[in-house]
Amino acid sequence: MSKIATLDIDGHKFELPFIVGSENEGAVDISKLRDISGVITIDPGYKNSGSCKSEVTFLDGELGILRYRGYSIEDLADRAHFLEVSYLVIFGELPTAEQLNQFENDIRKHTLVNEEMKNIIDGFPKTAHPMGVLSALTSALTAFNPKSVNVENEKEMYEAVCKTMGKFLVIATWTYRKSMGYPLNYYDNTKGYVENFMRLMFELPTGPYQADPIVINALDKLFILHADHEQNCSTSTVRMVGSSHAGLFASISAGVSALWGPLHGGANQAVLEMLEEIHKDGGDTEKYLMKAKDKNDPFRLMGFGHRVYKNFDPRARIIKKAADEVLTTLGVEDPILEIAKKLEVAALDDEYFKTRSLYPNVDFYSGIIYRALGIPTDMFTVMFAIGRLPGWIAQWKEMRENKEPIGRPRQVYVGYPLREFVETDKR
Ligand code: CMC
């Protein structure tokens, strides 16, 4: 028998449908609440509000579970590769060998970026942050691909997916090439997607470049761990922008901007900068722990805490192990890693962090691996964006296929009541 929730407002009772997800998560459906009662709900930061029903990703913050389309993140990180996981996230099923091969080939068909895009990049100063440039370039892709995709046409949607996967990787690396003053590189269709990322970034016209397979494997795993994370800030932004029927590139450009913030994806850069600062300051982790706990100090321990994970972040566990492996294999000895470990142990044992369920999140260790792999610090959040791209596409596609209405929250107005207009000379 289906459950019903009853809301009592001053003795007036309103019955609301109660829905249950496939993992038994319950939700009170308030979509008709204002119609039947005249009131709305308020929930700043959406701490208790679901914005949609979704089949893409399941996560349980208390148990530290993360699954894409029903497959555990541990299995996917261990046994699949990034484009395979991208296909799964976007289209809902693991691809057959033939589908995967086709997908890889179809992405290759879209790896050339219009040469005129280079004029746009030239307009940016070299010092521009790569995330700002990436957001602008992604939006600019709309100018070169003006036809909006018909989501109901499977072939058109598939092509839009391949186009986005192909071009986004290239322009993401161009943001770095621009900052270095290097010539912009082209995708090499004889090589794989992640290997191409390394080439596009680091190959110079002056000599051959061979990406280290250890580095490629580690990056592939990191991209998988970032591929989707249900209704986080950037994904919700992509869905929100797309809900006005703005195109895929425009929506993803907005997602890049949302991801950039230091409370979201920008935390990976902030973590490394924080660890470097602690290192330069003599490695006194206790001092920084005290700062993070001091309510009069705006400092936060970057890479700690998560809106939904209240026990541990399963991605952080996998990354921590990978960081150890990569650093050992590459023979990198990094004092920053030692500081990170010291900070983690101290925070996990501290009452402030324990009572608030603040644990290391995905960004705490990812920067250390990126650094070991030679990725510059201000490209860390771009790495997150490359990994998150299939999730943004999948969520945009799902939102449009489900014909979700335009996102338009309400508010509780707390400003002035009606006021009499006063002429300038009387103010
Ligand atoms: N350092 C110190 N105190 C913290 C931290 C932190 N990193 N995070 C939360 N707190 C405290 C906060 O001050 C508050 O204390 P009190 O209850 O005394 O006022 C309490 O913990 C709850 O914090 P909140 O800000 O209400 O929690 P939230 O769910 O709104 O924010 C968060 C989650 C991730 C924005 C926050 O934990 C944070 O700012 N962390 C640092 C930035 C970071 O690492 N972000 C990456 C998130 S994972 C990547 C991604 O998917 O985006």
Residues whose N, C-alpha, C, O or C-beta is under 5 A from the ligand:
A	BS01	CMC	P262 L263 H264 G265 A267 A292 R300 L301 M302 G303 F304 G305 H306 R307 R356 N361 V362 D363
